[in-house]
Amino acid sequence: MMSESFAYHTDLGWFENIKNSGITDEINFWITDRNINLFPGELFFMKNNRRFIGMARVKRVEKGVAIKDAWDRYGTGNGAPGLFAMIQRISEVLGDKSANQNHAITCIILSDFHPIISVSFDDAGLPYFQTNKRLSESETEKLLRII
């Protein structure tokens, strides 16, 4: 039986860095430091604009992690070639110009990362959403059928 999944807007620079690194486990999908309800083992889809571009499984969520600690733990699994590049991506992507190595982020740690052939919301028969959404069982099934 299929279950719900989660989809989140994904920065293309981060995505390309992860894809090109060949890393598939212990990947840090970072977001602003906020509460998010994800469950170990659940499917996690990456989207950019109106297309789904990748998928993985949630391993765990770590809240309140300093950027420098995230870099020490996950290195290029953070989707950047170095600590200062990571800080720059975070300040651009999350729109927080005050980001520095002590800045707290939420780390969604992913495993089983796979880029997918990009699928539009329309092709998947799903309504568009801006940032993130918990997908129902039927929405998850629709998406998995087409990828």
Secondary structure by P-SEA (a helix, b strand, c coil): ccccbbbbbbcaaaaaaaaaacccccccccccbbbbbbbccbbbbbbcccccccbbbbccccccccaaaaaaccccccccccaaaaaaaaaaaaccccccccbbbbbbcccccccccccccccccbbbbcccccccaaaaaaaaaac
